[in-house]
Amino acid sequence: MSVVDCRDTAMDREVVVLLADLAGSVPADVVRDVVSAVRNDLDGQVPVEALPEFLHRSAVQRLINRRGGGQ
């Protein structure tokens, strides 16, 4: 699996996890957009092995901030 495939797989997996966790409280297109933006921001900034964890934490925080719940 290439680095790009690994990153895409991590992004796809994170979208599925967040959609399940949020149980419809955030539209799927918003979740996809946020996860995609986070992936783009992290590209080349973190080791590939750490991408899933950074992707999850960052996406969750951005979604919280978007709903006005984060400071």
N, C-alpha and C positions, 0 to 999 in steps of 0.2 A: 504494500500500500504506500502510495507516495505521500509526501507531506501535505499536498493540497487535498488529497482524498481524506486524509486523517482530519484535517481542519473542517472539511465539508461534513464529514460524518459526525464530528463533535457538534457542529452547528445544528444539524438535523436532529440529533439526539436531544439537544438542549431545548429545541422548540417543542418536541413531543413531551418532554418532562415538564416544562413550564405550563403548557396547555393543560396537562393533567392536574398539576398542582393548583392552577388558578381556577379550575372548574368553570370555565366560561365567564369569569368576571372581567376578563380582558379579551377583546377580540383577537382572533388568531392572526389576522394580518398585522396587528400592532405588535404582538409577540414576535412574529417573524422579522418585522422591521427592526425591532430593538436588538434581537439576537444577531441579526446580520450586521448592524452598526457596531455592536460590541466586537464581533469577530474581525471586522475591518480595522477597528482601533487597535486590537491586540496583535494583529498580523505582524510578525517579525519582532514583537516586543516581549513575548514570553516563549519559553521552550515548548515545543509541540506536546511534550508529555504533560505539561501543566495547563494546556489550553482548556480542557473540559472544566476544570475547577475554576479558573479565572473567568471563563465564559459564563458559567452559572452564577457566580457571585456578582459579577458586573451586571449581567442582565437583570437579575433580581433587584439589585439596587436601583438600576435605571427605571424599572417598572414601578418600584415603590416611590421614587422621586416623581415620576410622571403622575402618579395618583395623589401627589401632595403629602405623602406620608414620611418622607425622608428629609433629613437636614444635613 
